[in-house]
Amino acid sequence: MLKQISFLFLVFFSCFVSYSQTTKKYNESDLKNFKRKFYLNREIGVDSSLYYMNNLLQSDNIPYKTFGYAAIEYLKVREKRPMNIPFKDSINKYLPKIAKSKKNFSLLFDIHILLGNSNKRKKLIKPALQNYITAENYALLAKDIGRTIKIKGNIALIYQDMGELDKALNKAKETLKLIEKNKEALSNKYYSSKYKRMFNVAAIYATLYKNDKKKHQYADSSLHYYNSILKTKDFNLNSYYTGKVYYGMGTIYTLKEEHSKASSFLEKSLELFEKSKSQSYLYKGYYNNGLNYYNLNKLEKAKQNFLTALSIKKDTILDDNYIKMHGYLSQIYTYQNKVDSANYYLNTYIRNHSKVSSRDRKQFKEAIKIDFDQKIKDLKEDSSKKNFYYEIIVIGLITTVIVISFLVFKNAKEKKKTKKKLNELLGKISKKEDLTDKSFSSSNPLKIKDEQHQQIISGLLKIEEKKYFLKEEFNLYNAAKKIGTNTTYLSKIIKDYKKMSFNDYTNELRINYIIGVLSNDKKVRSYTTQAIGEIAGYKNAKSFTRIFKKHIGITPYQFIEKINKEL
């Protein structure tokens, strides 16, 4: 019985592996183009970049395949998405196979810097440092000054994270000298590289001063670098980067307890961060500004800054500043004789503070509560139980493979269906056929049950004709109000006649509309995904991209690429 089960498992597993492990031959130009799409992930969207990286995984070119694995791991770690493929195993499998030749030095650099960035985001600082040092060696072998400068800066930041500030400072200064030495070779990258390293040096000096406030030369050195950045007009800094410099100066004066000066610089930084919509720096900036006003005994201004900072924080992660602000607000409201507010913030402060400490205790308890050695010993003592568990594991694996195989084939079927729908759509576009048919208009007339149904359907047709569905306020309640019915009845009519929910009906109208616009208007095709989504009635690019992909099978960016090829 057990042999039969094992044989069946092997058959299913080999079928699954042979189906999933297909490779494709791409030329060098295609591979380079796919690789470039990773570096455009902020512009074209993460899903589009992942699509192109998956193309690299199917390649028989080992260096590019390895880059694909490293790039996907980084994107998924950065976006906090689940890892559904054993990327580390795949990277460890393919990376040693890459020939250490001049042709591959640049790719090996890119792979190791991605691995370093992923490890850094996962708080694996020492492995990240090792990746960066390896990347530095490849940059030196390739004699690529741009990459060498970039990685030296990353290594300085890693040393800073590790608390090895002397090493960080030496590495950052070494990088600055290298930038000056290669000014002509760096060309238009000279000023951006110099700014980053000067800012890095200023920040390291600030941390050194924070650790030892008796050494005022650290504070002076930090301010010197920040002022030098502001005086160098050729840096041509935008609001965000200028704001970071003012924020850094405000932090130094806060540490020096020169609170008036600190507030003046922090106020400037907040104006600039408001322009660049940098939420993380706005949160930190309003907290630090509130702290300075609190120390200046300007309690009303301190309160306003603390409240603004609390309103910015959207996540549920408790940090020290978040907890401290509740304590400060409790004291401020006490001074202002506002007892209820003082009690509220005091209770919140106490509750949050206890959460953090109890969380630490819970994690410690979780870590030690299972005795794995005892479990293994118990299993070895009972051989019959061991065989029973073995059979259960084999059956479980077979079931898993069957489920995975079913999902793979189902996914392939859905992809085929989506591809057919997309090809039909592209065919209509190339023939310049009308793509904006109304959802309730059809060559087969609807069999309308009664006058009330007719009235509602007529109202929906008017909504479609006047494009009311593109308005941001369009929802079930407003649509029902406009037609003169209630939400329950309107949902039922759409369900009966269209076999879909109101939300699906809305999305169908919007996606069909934007497809028509993209097909006919070349100018709109050059817009950002955010701008195109807003035209279609969506507030943000992520929702629009998700819904578009669900209906069409590809992202808006990929669809535009296909239209441009067709037309």
C-alpha positions, 0 to 999 in steps of 0.5 A, spaced: 500 500 500 505 504 501 509 503 495 503 504 491 502 511 494 509 513 493 509 511 486 503 515 485 506 521 489 512 520 484 508 520 478 504 527 480 510 530 482 514 529 476 508 531 471 508 537 475 515 539 475 515 538 467 510 542 466 512 548 471 520 548 469 519 550 462 525 554 459 525 559 453 530 562 449 531 570 449 536 574 445 541 579 449 537 585 447 530 582 450 534 580 457 537 587 457 530 590 456 527 585 461 532 587 466 531 595 465 524 594 467 526 592 474 529 599 475 523 602 472 518 599 478 516 605 481 514 608 474 511 602 471 508 599 477 511 593 481 506 588 478 509 590 471 516 589 474 514 582 477 511 580 470 518 582 466 522 578 472 518 572 471 520 572 464 527 572 466 526 566 470 524 562 464 530 564 460 536 559 459 541 564 461 543 563 468 546 570 470 539 573 468 535 568 471 539 569 477 538 576 477 530 575 476 530 571 482 534 576 486 530 582 483 523 578 485 525 577 492 527 584 493 520 587 490 516 582 495 520 584 501 520 591 500 512 591 498 511 586 504 508 580 499 509 573 501 514 569 498 511 563 494 517 560 491 523 558 494 527 564 492 533 563 496 534 556 494 534 558 487 539 563 488 544 559 491 543 554 486 544 558 480 549 564 483 555 559 483 554 557 476 555 564 473 562 564 470 566 570 474 568 573 467 569 580 465 562 579 461 558 578 468 562 582 473 556 588 472 550 583 473 554 579 479 554 586 482 547 588 481 545 581 483 549 582 490 547 589 491 539 586 490 541 581 495 544 586 500 538 590 499 533 585 501 537 582 507 538 589 509 530 590 509 529 583 513 534 586 518 539 581 516 545 586 517 551 582 517 549 578 511 547 584 507 554 587 509 557 581 506 553 582 499 555 589 499 563 587 500 562 582 494 558 587 490 564 592 491 569 587 489 565 586 482 565 593 481 572 594 482 574 588 477 569 591 472 572 598 473 566 601 474 566 608 478 559 609 478 557 602 481 564 603 486 561 609 489 554 607 489 556 600 493 561 604 498 555 609 500 551 603 501 557 600 505 557 606 509 550 606 511 550 598 513 556 600 518 552 606 521 546 601 522 551 596 525 553 602 530 560 602 527 560 609 526 568 610 525 568 605 520 562 608 517 565 615 517 571 613 514 568 609 508 563 615 507 569 620 506 573 615 502 567 615 497 567 623 497 574 623 495 573 618 490 567 622 487 572 628 487 577 624 483 572 622 478 568 628 477 569 628 469 568 621 469 561 621 473 559 627 468 552 629 470 552 624 476 557 627 479 552 632 483 547 627 485 553 622 488 556 628 492 550 630 495 548 623 497 555 622 500 555 629 504 548 628 507 551 621 509 557 624 512 553 629 516 548 624 518 554 620 521 557 626 525 550 627 528 549 620 531 556 621 533 554 627 537 548 624 539 552 618 543 557 623 546 554 630 547 561 633 550 564 632 543 561 639 540 566 638 534 561 632 531 555 637 532 560 643 528 562 638 523 555 635 521 552 643 521 558 644 516 556 639 511 549 641 511 551 648 510 555 646 504 550 642 501 545 648 502 550 653 499 552 648 493 547 651 488 549 646 482 546 640 487 539 643 484 535 639 490 528 638 490 523 639 496 524 633 499 532 633 499 532 640 501 527 638 507 532 632 509 537 637 510 533 642 514 531 636 518 538 634 519 540 641 522 534 641 526 535 635 529 543 637 531 540 644 534 535 639 538 541 635 541 544 641 542 538 644 546 538 650 542 530 649 541 529 656 538 534 655 532 531 647 532 524 649 531 526 654 525 529 649 521 524 644 523 519 649 520 522 650 514 523 642 513 516 641 514 514 646 509 518 642 504 515 635 506 508 638 505 510 639 498 513 633 497 508 629 501 513 625 505 509 622 510 515 619 514 519 625 515 512 629 516 511 624 522 518 625 525 518 632 523 512 634 527 514 630 533 521 633 534 518 640 532 513 639 538 518 636 543 522 643 541 516 647 543 514 643 549 521 645 552 520 652 550 514 652 554 510 654 548 505 648 550 499 650 545 504 650 539 507 643 542 500 640 542 498 642 535 505 639 532 504 632 537 496 632 534 498 633 527 504 627 528 498 623 531 494 624 525 499 622 520 501 615 523 496 610 519 500 604 521 498 600 528 506 599 529 507 602 536 514 606 536 517 610 542 515 617 539 508 615 538 508 613 545 511 619 548 507 624 544 501 621 549 505 622 555 507 629 553 499 631 551 497 628 557 501 633 561 500 639 556 492 638 557 493 637 565 497 644 565 491 647 561 486 644 566 482 640 561 482 634 565 478 629 560 483 630 555 489 629 560 486 622 562 484 620 555 492 621 553 494 618 560 490 612 559 492 611 552 500 612 554 499 607 560 496 602 555 500 602 549 506 602 554 504 596 557 503 593 550 510 594 548 513 590 554 508 585 554 509 583 547 516 582 549 515 577 554 510 574 550 515 573 544 520 570 549 515 565 552 513 563 545 520 562 543 521 557 549 515 553 550 516 547 545 521 542 546 523 540 540 528 535 542 523 531 546 518 531 541 523 527 536 525 523 542 518 520 543 517 519 535 524 515 535 521 511 541 515 509 537 516 506 530 509 504 529 507 511 530 513 513 526 510 509 520 503 512 521 506 519 521 510 517 514 504 515 511 500 521 513 506 525 510 506 522 503 498 522 503 499 529 505 504 531 499 500 527 494 494 531 496 498 538 496 501 536 489 494 534 486 491 541 489 497 545 486 497 541 479 489 543 479 491 550 480 496 550 475 492 547 470 486 552 472 491 558 472 493 556 465 486 555 462 484 562 465 490 565 462 488 562 455 481 565 456 484 572 458 489 572 452 483 570 447 479 576 450 485 580 450 487 578 442 479 580 440 480 586 444 486 588 440 483 586 434 477 591 435 482 596 436 486 595 430 480 595 426 478 601 429 471 598 432 467 602 437 469 599 444 464 603 448 458 599 448 453 601 453 453 595 458 445 595 458 445 595 450 446 589 446 444 586 440 439 581 444 434 586 447 433 584 454 426 581 456 424 586 461 419 584 466 415 590 468 414 598 468 418 599 474 424 595 471 424 599 465 424 605 469 430 603 473 434 600 466 432 607 463 436 610 468 442 606 468 442 607 460 442 615 462 448 614 467 452 610 462 450 615 456 452 621 461 458 618 463 456 619 471 460 612 473 466 616 472 465 621 477 468 620 484 462 620 488 459 615 484 456 609 488 450 605 489 447 610 494 448 616 489 446 611 483 439 609 486 438 616 488 439 619 481 434 614 478 429 614 484 429 607 487 432 604 493 439 601 493 436 594 495 432 594 489 437 597 484 442 591 486 437 586 485 435 589 478 443 589 476 444 582 479 438 579 475 439 582 468 447 583 468 449 577 473 453 581 477 454 586 483 453 593 483 461 594 484 462 589 478 458 593 474 461 599 475 468 597 474 466 594 467 463 600 465 470 604 467 474 599 464 471 599 458 471 606 457 478 607 459 480 602 454 476 606 449 480 612 451 487 609 451 485 606 444 483 613 441 488 618 444 495 617 444 496 623 449 493 619 454 497 613 453 503 617 455 500 619 462 502 616 469 498 610 471 495 614 477 493 620 472 489 614 467 486 611 473 483 618 475 480 619 468 477 612 469 474 614 476 479 611 481 482 614 487 489 611 486 493 607 481 494 600 485 486 599 485 486 601 478 491 597 476 488 591 480 481 592 477 484 593 470 488 586 470 482 582 473 478 585 467 484 585 461 489 580 464 495 585 464 496 591 467 495 598 464 502 599 462 503 592 459 496 594 455 499 601 453 505 597 450 501 592 446 496 598 443 503 602 441 505 596 437 498 594 434 497 602 432 
